Amino acid sequence: MTDLTIKGDATDIDETTFDWFKDLLTNPYVGKNVFVKDVLGRVEKFGSVSAKQIAAVAKVVKSDEAYALKNKERLARMTPMKDGTGEVIGEVISLKQQENHFNYGRSYIHKMLVEDFRGYRVFGSVPSFLLDEEVKVGDFVKFDAKLRQKELGFGFYSYPKNSVIVDAETAKITKEAYSAMKPKAKDKETLKKEEVAEKKATTERELMDFLSA
């Protein structure tokens, strides 16, 4: 498309972004973003676009490209996920809540996606402890769970326990579930305070290795 009308104030968009948008029109868009497809479709049909639409499309496309590159790098460094009981150490990527159709004592089920430091991502229910502590996107967490791979780089976790929240800068455990670091009642006589401290220190060393990788 050679003729393109800018609706509104054309000075709201810089020349570099405008040239980038024209290139996007001449090269088929292969992405899946619905908003971008809608704008490009309208441009093709009416031959006009606003400066704000160009800026918005540029932001979305470049964000998607950055995500695709990051995801490619993640898969390149990924180690295979092993099905069965394992440990999850990583960053909370997203949180969502779903209506609970099975347990009428609780209206919603809270789910989260965690990117493990080994490269793969796992999805499952938010552990009760993390839910109580109002875990948020960007937090670093650690917990034990049953893992099941669905496809390369992605799987599910279930029955999470022994969860902790970690400071992203220092790798120090900031919030911990009682069961994660405290001895069980039957072990109180044999598991000394020094052993509990060592267990916590070991966890922090593992997390520091992850955060500094």
Summary of the structure (lengths in Angstrom):
residues: 213
radius of gyration: 23.7
end to end distance: 46.6
largest distance: 81.9
contacts: 561
relative contact order: 0.10
helix: 41%
strand: 31%
